[in-house]
Structures are given as C-alpha cells and as structure tokens.
Amino acid sequence: MSAAAVLDSMLDPVSRCLNVESAKRLIELKLSPDVQERIAHLAELCNEDKLTDEERDEYEALINAADFISILKMKARRQLLSTE
C-alpha cells in the first residue's frame, strides 16, 4: 500500500468527526502570507539548487504539512457533499 493510501485511510476517521461548520472552516483555511512567502523563497532556492541541508529539511516539512492540509480539505469537501 502506498504512503498516500495509508495517509488517506488514516484521515478518513478524522473527516467523519467534522461537523458542517468545522468542515467549512477547514476548507476556507489559508496559509498566512509569511508562510507563503517562506515557501516561495525556499522553492526558489531549491530550483536553483542552493538549499542548505537545514533549509531542505524545513522545505520538506512545509511541503508535507501543506499536503496534509490539502488532504484534510479534500476530505472535508467530501464530508460536506455527503451531508447535503
């Protein structure tokens, strides 16, 4: 089983805990401008192959967190559709 499939199955129970209000709030969640700017800066350094090991770790952690949030948002959308 792929890591994505495992993560997806792990988050299914979480999405079932969301009520309509919390699902909508999760879907509307946006990264702060500071975080967006930091990710863009690290992405630029990465594209130029100029990341330090510490910056690479930070960039990977931020990308993983963003992926996690995206999956939760997708599950929240599905949860809302199932309650309509």
ZITA-V764941 format. One record per pair of residues at least 24 apart in sequence whose ideal C-beta (glycine too) atoms are under 7 Angstrom apart, sorted by the first residue. I is the first residue (numbers start at 1). J is the second residue. Records with the same first field share a line. If there is no record, write none. Layout:
# ZITA-V764941
I->J + J
This chain:
# ZITA-V764941
7->71
8->71
11->71 + 72 + 75
15->75 + 76 + 78 + 79
16->79
18->76 + 79
20->80 + 83
23->76 + 79 + 80
26->72 + 73 + 76
27->73 + 76 + 77
29->69
